[in-house]
Amino acid sequence: MKLSTKLLLFISSSKLIIVIIFILLLPMLVEQIASEYTNYILGQQKTKVLADLEQNGLQYYLQGDKEYGSYTMLKEEYIAIEPAPADLHIDNIKESQRIVEHDTLNYRILSYTFQDKGQTYLLEIGKTVNSITQYNKPLQRFTLYTLIVLIAFTLVIDLSFLRLLIQPLNKIIKTRLLNRKFPFKGQQISIKTSTYDFRYLDESLLLLMKQVNEAFEKEKEFTANASHELMTPISVLQSKMENLLTEEGLEEPFAQHIVEMMKTLTRLKKISSSLLLISRIDNAQFARKDLVYPLELVREILEELAIKLEEKQIETKVNLTINQNLANVNRDLLFHLFYNLINNAIKFNRAHGRIYISDRILIPGYEISIRDTGVGIPEAQIPFIFDRFKKSTDGENSGYGLGLTIVKSICNYHHIALSVESDTDQGTVFKLLFPI
């Protein structure tokens, strides 16, 4: 999972959790706010009443009666003043019931005792509970809608900032990892970012790519030089051994030893030639300007390998499109490519086996497959068959481990997608997908 996706999930999940918790706590919060606000209003009304008593006297409310009571039209609020015992001291707010005109109503009541001319009075200011809570649900809805809008707004801001923040990392991944092919060519430009971690990562990758390029260039140079330098002494040794064989009086055992040494030199010469070819391919020393018809090329290779086919009595079936051609390729390299694959199909095939060569047009390109009925390749070895000097485990047909390396190098040079499918004792299929 991408880092941006993980951060997006985290941000979305955290905000969702906040919304859920807020929804669960919202009724209690609104109720608490409404209660505190009611207490504040009752306190303000008490202060006003006490100010009126101080300014106008108690008779302003009693008007000759022993007690005073006043209700609003809907009985939502009331104020009452009545005599109280001298030892009564109250100053609180609580909910209680009152009977008003034969109706029992729940009130939130502020109770307060005060002295006037030596007499203790009880002041009560009440507000019905229904009037307090009647706006709770609309307030909850309004608060919830406001929260959702704010969450959505902050989510958009977070996503925009996240996208801006992760953009340098995405560029680093695309330019340094995804869209790069080895060897890394062209000038490497640093990604502009103000984030130290991303800048450090980019610089480290650039340094690593430079070191890999340098190591690869040194390896190619060494391989090319070593292969080229080995060809001369090998040729000299071959000439000297051939001269030795022509000498008169050479005993048979010595001649046999010389022939064996010449075979070893021939193998060594093939290895050097193969390494030199791989080096030249890696250095792009071959032009890609030829027009090749696969059917003609395969027929030419089968004629060259006819003796090997007859020795193992292998039947070949070629089903290639007659007029299909491959443009902007190097014919010699493609000859090496198909020759190695078909030669392997013969080498690792069974007696009286078969080789099928066919093609088809796909959406990504033009595909040629070479299938044999041979011994197959163990699944564990398939990822390593293109490595240099990787031999097969078949002792009789053990190779030098460079044929498939050459195949892979030619495919890379021509941007050919190479894939392998194989089952032990069932055969192997090599598929070449040429770009259109």
Sequence and secondary structure as in RCSB ss.txt:
>XXXX:A:sequence
MKLSTKLLLFISSSKLIIVIIFILLLPMLVEQIASEYTNYILGQQKTKVLADLEQNGLQYYLQGDKEYGSYTMLK
EEYIAIEPAPADLHIDNIKESQRIVEHDTLNYRILSYTFQDKGQTYLLEIGKTVNSITQYNKPLQRFTLYTLIVL
IAFTLVIDLSFLRLLIQPLNKIIKTRLLNRKFPFKGQQISIKTSTYDFRYLDESLLLLMKQVNEAFEKEKEFTAN
ASHELMTPISVLQSKMENLLTEEGLEEPFAQHIVEMMKTLTRLKKISSSLLLISRIDNAQFARKDLVYPLELVRE
ILEELAIKLEEKQIETKVNLTINQNLANVNRDLLFHLFYNLINNAIKFNRAHGRIYISDRILIPGYEISIRDTGV
GIPEAQIPFIFDRFKKSTDGENSGYGLGLTIVKSICNYHHIALSVESDTDQGTVFKLLFPI
>XXXX:A:secstr
  HHHHHHHHHHHHHHHHHHHHHHHHHHHHHHHHHHHHHHHHHHHHHHHHHHHHHH THHHHTTSS EEEE TTS
SEEEEEEE  TT   EEEEEEEEEETTEEEEEEEEEEEEEETTEEEEEEEEEEHHHHHTTHHHHHHHHHHHHHHH
HHHHHHHHHHHHHHHHHHHHHHIIIIIIT  SS  S       S HHHHHHHHHHHHHHHHHHHHHHHHHHHHHH
HHHHHHHHHHHHHHHHHHHHHSTT  HHHHHHHHHHHHHHHHHHHHHHHHHHHHHHHTT S   EEE HHHHHHH
HHHHTHHHHHHTT EEEEE  TT  EEEE HHHHHHHHHHHHHHHHHTS TT EEEEEEEE SSEEEEEEEE S 
   GGGGGGTTSTT   S STT   S HHHHHHHHHHHHT EEEEEEETTTEEEEEEEEE 
